[in-house]
């Protein structure tokens, strides 16, 4: 088969269709935070592990988001992986109209990160304090890679998920993935 001749041009999907299709991949929900003189937070599901050695994670942030400039300015960030009971925190930090700066943390329990002091939400499944390691162009987003400099984990909680644009929780009937 000649690959050159078999290529067909298909129209690009519109943003709404693309978002809906991307939403069929269930993901965990996180709150990404930065510290410094004007701390900031945002809800994100674009988080993943990258490497164990060195320990790296990535987050993707829209270039127009307030968080984009905060990450560039501070050099440190936190990622709090939300537990099932933390849907209110996810909604709070997703609200574009909330009060910004330190006041946005007034209604959540948090602890300063051990190394950088970035706000880390309490009661989460896991939290990662990171130093900005690299950035990469990701179209309308920037891919921020952070080196994990401290972590905390709780094993007795269920996860908060997002699937098809709605918050979900893990069913109690789950099976273990073989190692």
C-alpha positions in Angstrom: 0.0 0.0 0.0 1.3 3.4 -0.9 1.0 5.6 2.1 1.5 8.8 0.2 -1.6 8.1 -2.0 -3.7 6.8 0.9 -3.6 10.1 2.9 -6.9 11.8 3.0 -7.7 15.3 4.3 -10.2 15.4 7.1 -11.7 18.5 8.7 -10.3 19.3 12.1 -12.8 18.7 14.9 -14.2 21.8 16.6 -13.0 22.6 20.1 -16.3 21.5 21.7 -16.1 18.1 20.0 -12.5 17.7 20.9 -13.1 18.6 24.5 -16.0 16.1 24.7 -13.8 13.3 23.2 -10.9 14.2 25.6 -13.4 14.0 28.4 -13.9 10.3 27.8 -10.6 9.6 29.5 -11.2 9.5 33.2 -8.6 11.5 35.2 -7.9 12.4 38.7 -8.5 15.9 39.9 -5.7 18.1 41.3 -5.2 21.6 42.7 -2.0 23.2 41.5 -0.6 25.9 43.7 2.2 28.5 43.7 3.5 30.4 46.7 5.4 33.6 47.0 4.0 37.1 47.8 0.8 36.4 45.9 0.0 32.7 46.2 -2.4 31.2 43.6 -4.2 28.0 42.9 -6.2 26.3 40.1 -8.0 23.1 39.6 -6.4 20.9 37.0 -6.7 17.4 35.6 -3.7 17.7 33.2 -1.2 16.1 35.6 0.9 13.0 35.1 4.0 11.3 36.3 7.0 11.5 33.9 10.0 9.9 35.5 11.1 8.1 38.7 14.8 9.0 38.2 14.9 11.9 38.5 11.4 12.2 40.0 9.4 14.3 37.5 5.8 15.2 37.0 4.0 17.4 34.5 1.1 19.8 34.4 -0.3 21.6 31.4 -1.5 25.2 31.8 -3.3 27.4 29.3 -1.1 30.4 28.3 -4.0 32.8 29.2 -4.5 31.5 32.8 -3.3 33.5 35.8 -1.5 30.3 36.9 0.8 30.4 33.8 2.5 33.6 34.9 2.6 32.5 38.5 4.5 29.3 37.6 6.9 31.2 35.4 7.6 33.8 38.2 7.9 31.5 41.2 9.9 28.5 40.1 8.1 26.2 42.6 4.6 24.6 42.6 2.5 22.1 44.5 0.1 19.5 43.2 -2.5 18.2 45.6 -4.3 15.1 44.3 -7.9 15.4 45.6 -9.8 12.8 47.6 -13.5 12.1 46.9 -14.7 14.4 49.7 -12.8 17.4 48.2 -15.2 18.3 45.4 -16.0 21.7 47.0 -12.2 22.6 46.9 -12.1 21.5 43.2 -15.1 23.7 42.4 -13.7 26.6 44.5 -10.3 26.7 42.7 -12.0 26.3 39.3 -14.2 29.4 39.9 -12.7 32.2 37.7 -14.6 34.8 39.8 -13.2 33.8 43.2 -11.1 36.2 45.2 -7.4 35.9 44.2 -4.2 36.1 46.2 -3.9 34.6 49.7 -7.6 35.1 50.4 -8.5 32.3 48.0 -7.1 29.9 50.6 -9.3 31.2 53.4 -11.9 28.5 53.0 -9.7 25.4 52.7 -7.3 23.7 55.1 -3.7 23.8 53.8 -0.1 23.5 55.0 3.0 25.3 53.6 5.2 22.9 51.7 8.3 21.7 53.6 10.8 23.1 51.1 9.3 26.0 49.2 6.3 27.0 51.4 3.8 26.6 48.5 0.3 26.0 49.8 -0.5 22.2 49.9 -4.1 21.2 50.5 -4.8 19.0 53.6 -6.7 15.8 53.4 -5.6 14.9 49.9 -4.6 11.5 48.5 -1.2 12.7 47.7 0.7 16.0 47.4 3.8 16.8 45.5 6.0 19.8 46.1 8.0 20.6 43.0 10.7 22.8 41.6 10.2 23.9 38.1 12.6 21.8 35.9 11.7 22.5 32.3 8.9 24.0 30.1 7.8 23.0 26.6 5.5 24.6 24.1 2.2 22.7 24.0 0.1 24.8 21.5 -2.3 27.0 23.5 -0.8 25.5 26.7 2.6 25.3 28.2 3.9 21.9 29.6 5.5 22.5 32.9 7.8 19.7 34.2 8.6 19.8 37.9 11.1 17.9 39.9 9.5 16.4 43.0 11.3 17.8 46.1 8.8 16.5 48.8 5.7 14.3 48.8 3.0 13.1 51.2 0.5 10.3 50.6 -2.6 9.0 52.3 -3.8 5.4 51.4 -7.1 5.3 53.2 -9.1 7.6 50.9 -10.9 7.3 47.6 -10.1 9.5 44.6 -12.1 12.3 43.1 -12.3 11.8 39.3 -13.6 13.8 36.3 -15.2 11.9 33.5 -17.3 13.3 30.7 -17.2 16.7 32.3 -18.6 15.5 35.7 -17.0 14.7 39.0 -17.1 11.0 39.8 -15.8 8.7 42.5 -14.2 5.3 42.3 -16.6 2.5 42.9 -15.9 0.3 45.9 -15.9 -2.7 43.5 -12.4 -2.4 42.0 -9.8 -4.9 41.0 -6.0 -4.5 41.3 -3.9 -3.9 38.2 -1.2 -6.6 38.0 2.3 -5.3 38.6 
